Amino acid sequence: MYENYDANINPMYRQRISMQQAQQIALQRIPGQILHVDMEMEDGMLVYEIFILTSQNRIYEVEISGRTGRILKIEKENDFD
């Protein structure tokens, strides 16, 4: 009954890159220390949200597509929320 369950899932929702790969991509763009990683569904797409503390004591949020590994957004955070 459930043997073809995965075949019915839209490929857009399937994760393609690992959390470690997403972290490496983010750190290549914004060097620093990773504080936190989330995975969210945004506009029907899996997105990694990676928060990085830089050596200048700034926090950046880097959003990366969970399917392609493409950086979607880089945003400087205003405080330590």
MDAnalysis code that builds the backbone (N, CA, C; Angstrom):
import MDAnalysis as mda
import numpy as np

u = mda.Universe.empty(243, n_residues=81, atom_resindex=np.repeat(np.arange(81), 3), trajectory=True)
u.add_TopologyAttr("name", ["N", "CA", "C"] * 81)
u.add_TopologyAttr("resid", np.arange(1, 82))
u.add_TopologyAttr("resname", ["MET", "TYR", "GLU", "ASN", "TYR", "ASP", "ALA", "ASN", "ILE", "ASN", "PRO", "MET", "TYR", "ARG", "GLN", "ARG", "ILE", "SER", "MET", "GLN", "GLN", "ALA", "GLN", "GLN", "ILE", "ALA", "LEU", "GLN", "ARG", "ILE", "PRO", "GLY", "GLN", "ILE", "LEU", "HIS", "VAL", "ASP", "MET", "GLU", "MET", "GLU", "ASP", "GLY", "MET", "LEU", "VAL", "TYR", "GLU", "ILE", "PHE", "ILE", "LEU", "THR", "SER", "GLN", "ASN", "ARG", "ILE", "TYR", "GLU", "VAL", "GLU", "ILE", "SER", "GLY", "ARG", "THR", "GLY", "ARG", "ILE", "LEU", "LYS", "ILE", "GLU", "LYS", "GLU", "ASN", "ASP", "PHE", "ASP"])
u.atoms.positions = np.array([
    [0.801, -1.199, 0.000],
    [0.000, 0.000, 0.000],
    [0.843, 1.262, 0.000],
    [1.948, 1.272, 0.779],
    [2.769, 2.471, 0.898],
    [4.077, 2.386, 0.120],
    [4.278, 1.332, -0.645],
    [5.563, 1.178, -1.339],
    [5.849, 2.278, -2.351],
    [4.843, 2.908, -2.929],
    [5.059, 3.989, -3.893],
    [4.793, 5.372, -3.301],
    [4.803, 5.451, -1.987],
    [4.472, 6.704, -1.318],
    [5.382, 7.847, -1.767],
    [6.704, 7.623, -1.804],
    [7.654, 8.670, -2.198],
    [7.456, 9.124, -3.631],
    [6.963, 8.268, -4.470],
    [6.762, 8.622, -5.876],
    [5.680, 9.678, -6.037],
    [4.806, 9.794, -5.055],
    [3.718, 10.759, -5.132],
    [4.075, 12.124, -4.576],
    [5.244, 12.249, -3.972],
    [5.660, 13.524, -3.400],
    [6.252, 14.392, -4.510],
    [5.836, 15.641, -4.555],
    [6.364, 16.583, -5.541],
    [7.867, 16.736, -5.338],
    [8.675, 16.576, -6.383],
    [10.130, 16.674, -6.249],
    [10.596, 18.014, -5.695],
    [9.792, 19.066, -5.847],
    [10.183, 20.375, -5.340],
    [10.363, 20.341, -3.824],
    [9.660, 19.435, -3.123],
    [9.716, 19.378, -1.679],
    [10.855, 18.510, -1.161],
    [11.486, 17.759, -2.012],
    [12.537, 16.853, -1.573],
    [13.827, 17.623, -1.320],
    [14.483, 17.280, -0.217],
    [15.750, 17.902, 0.122],
    [16.846, 17.343, -0.777],
    [17.716, 18.211, -1.265],
    [18.787, 17.776, -2.167],
    [20.162, 17.908, -1.525],
    [20.380, 18.956, -0.708],
    [21.687, 19.125, -0.092],
    [21.546, 18.885, 1.412],
    [22.644, 18.483, 2.037],
    [22.624, 18.219, 3.472],
    [22.798, 19.524, 4.255],
    [22.523, 19.457, 5.530],
    [22.720, 20.614, 6.391],
    [24.199, 21.020, 6.404],
    [25.098, 20.033, 6.409],
    [26.526, 20.324, 6.395],
    [26.938, 21.045, 5.106],
    [26.387, 20.622, 3.983],
    [26.692, 21.289, 2.713],
    [26.184, 22.734, 2.733],
    [24.994, 22.945, 3.272],
    [24.444, 24.297, 3.360],
    [25.327, 25.173, 4.244],
    [25.813, 24.625, 5.341],
    [26.698, 25.383, 6.230],
    [27.993, 25.759, 5.525],
    [28.567, 24.834, 4.770],
    [29.799, 25.120, 4.029],
    [29.583, 26.232, 3.012],
    [28.462, 26.193, 2.317],
    [28.146, 27.222, 1.328],
    [28.022, 28.580, 2.009],
    [27.314, 28.617, 3.146],
    [27.131, 29.876, 3.876],
    [28.457, 30.429, 4.375],
    [29.316, 29.559, 4.913],
    [30.603, 30.013, 5.453],
    [31.563, 30.476, 4.365],
    [31.421, 29.963, 3.160],
    [32.250, 30.449, 2.051],
    [31.910, 31.896, 1.735],
    [30.652, 32.264, 1.920],
    [30.184, 33.614, 1.615],
    [30.365, 34.570, 2.795],
    [30.044, 34.081, 4.013],
    [30.159, 34.872, 5.235],
    [30.993, 34.061, 6.236],
    [32.299, 34.303, 6.287],
    [33.138, 33.555, 7.236],
    [32.771, 33.915, 8.679],
    [32.821, 32.925, 9.555],
    [32.535, 33.157, 10.960],
    [32.145, 31.877, 11.659],
    [31.420, 32.030, 12.764],
    [30.967, 30.910, 13.581],
    [29.466, 30.739, 13.415],
    [29.056, 29.523, 13.109],
    [27.626, 29.246, 12.960],
    [26.990, 29.200, 14.344],
    [25.957, 30.009, 14.521],
    [25.234, 30.063, 15.783],
    [24.030, 29.145, 15.798],
    [23.338, 29.069, 14.651],
    [22.074, 28.326, 14.618],
    [21.708, 28.001, 13.171],
    [21.090, 26.841, 12.970],
    [20.609, 26.442, 11.645],
    [19.167, 25.963, 11.782],
    [18.304, 26.487, 10.922],
    [16.909, 26.057, 10.843],
    [16.623, 25.604, 9.425],
    [15.585, 24.800, 9.278],
    [15.088, 24.475, 7.953],
    [13.605, 24.806, 7.938],
    [13.206, 25.636, 6.997],
    [11.836, 26.139, 6.929],
    [11.266, 25.868, 5.540],
    [9.961, 25.917, 5.448],
    [9.281, 25.861, 4.159],
    [8.859, 27.286, 3.826],
    [9.397, 27.832, 2.736],
    [9.069, 29.186, 2.298],
    [8.617, 29.147, 0.853],
    [7.415, 29.607, 0.607],
    [6.844, 29.630, -0.746],
    [6.938, 28.263, -1.417],
    [6.686, 27.192, -0.645],
    [6.699, 25.844, -1.193],
    [8.081, 25.268, -1.437],
    [9.119, 25.897, -0.861],
    [10.488, 25.442, -1.090],
    [11.193, 25.278, 0.258],
    [11.957, 24.192, 0.412],
    [12.750, 23.995, 1.612],
    [13.931, 24.954, 1.604],
    [14.117, 25.661, 2.721],
    [15.172, 26.664, 2.825],
    [15.914, 26.481, 4.144],
    [17.256, 26.444, 4.071],
    [18.075, 26.478, 5.281],
    [18.266, 27.934, 5.677],
    [18.086, 28.217, 6.962],
    [18.375, 29.540, 7.511],
    [19.564, 29.362, 8.444],
    [20.685, 29.965, 8.073],
    [21.923, 29.772, 8.816],
    [22.345, 31.119, 9.392],
    [22.529, 31.154, 10.711],
    [22.921, 32.375, 11.404],
    [24.407, 32.281, 11.739],
    [25.167, 33.292, 11.310],
    [26.621, 33.289, 11.441],
    [27.065, 34.531, 12.205],
    [27.952, 34.332, 13.195],
    [28.589, 35.429, 13.918],
    [29.959, 35.657, 13.307],
    [30.213, 36.875, 12.807],
    [31.497, 37.189, 12.174],
    [32.515, 37.649, 13.214],
    [33.759, 37.764, 12.797],
    [34.820, 38.231, 13.695],
    [34.622, 39.699, 14.082],
    [33.793, 40.433, 13.335],
    [33.456, 41.821, 13.669],
    [32.259, 41.891, 14.623],
    [31.864, 40.740, 15.165],
    [30.754, 40.639, 16.120],
    [29.417, 41.032, 15.504],
    [29.239, 40.735, 14.225],
    [27.970, 40.962, 13.531],
    [27.334, 39.615, 13.240],
    [26.012, 39.597, 13.232],
    [25.286, 38.367, 12.927],
    [24.608, 38.527, 11.575],
    [24.790, 37.505, 10.725],
    [24.154, 37.473, 9.413],
    [23.293, 36.224, 9.326],
    [22.162, 36.373, 8.643],
    [21.314, 35.233, 8.300],
    [21.512, 34.952, 6.816],
    [21.883, 33.722, 6.502],
    [22.066, 33.305, 5.118],
    [20.993, 32.262, 4.821],
    [20.173, 32.531, 3.805],
    [19.150, 31.572, 3.396],
    [19.639, 30.838, 2.153],
    [19.556, 29.509, 2.208],
    [20.063, 28.661, 1.135],
    [18.982, 27.671, 0.724],
    [18.794, 27.530, -0.574],
    [17.829, 26.567, -1.097],
    [18.254, 25.155, -0.703],
    [17.342, 24.420, -0.079],
    [17.624, 23.037, 0.300],
    [17.684, 22.106, -0.893],
    [17.187, 22.546, -2.012],
    [17.167, 21.713, -3.215],
    [18.396, 21.940, -4.088],
    [18.791, 23.209, -4.264],
    [19.867, 23.504, -5.205],
    [21.171, 23.938, -4.540],
    [21.090, 24.415, -3.281],
    [22.278, 24.945, -2.627],
    [22.558, 26.391, -2.983],
    [21.657, 27.007, -3.720],
    [21.834, 28.408, -4.133],
    [21.518, 29.333, -2.958],
    [22.350, 30.373, -2.785],
    [22.092, 31.373, -1.763],
    [20.923, 32.233, -2.220],
    [19.888, 32.305, -1.386],
    [18.680, 33.052, -1.722],
    [18.702, 34.460, -1.140],
    [19.310, 34.587, 0.046],
    [19.304, 35.892, 0.710],
    [20.399, 35.926, 1.762],
    [21.022, 37.099, 1.912],
    [21.942, 37.357, 3.013],
    [21.446, 38.626, 3.677],
    [21.240, 38.528, 4.992],
    [20.667, 39.675, 5.704],
    [21.424, 39.871, 7.008],
    [21.838, 41.110, 7.263],
    [22.495, 41.457, 8.521],
    [21.420, 41.627, 9.582],
    [21.613, 40.938, 10.706],
    [20.667, 41.041, 11.808],
    [21.014, 42.276, 12.637],
    [19.996, 42.923, 13.185],
    [20.206, 44.159, 13.934],
    [20.561, 43.934, 15.398],
    [20.232, 42.776, 15.929],
    [20.521, 42.501, 17.333],
    [20.720, 41.012, 17.535],
    [20.890, 40.605, 18.761],
    [21.146, 39.217, 19.103],
    [19.865, 38.493, 19.479],
    [18.836, 38.552, 18.651],
    [17.547, 37.884, 18.929],
    [17.755, 36.409, 19.045],
])
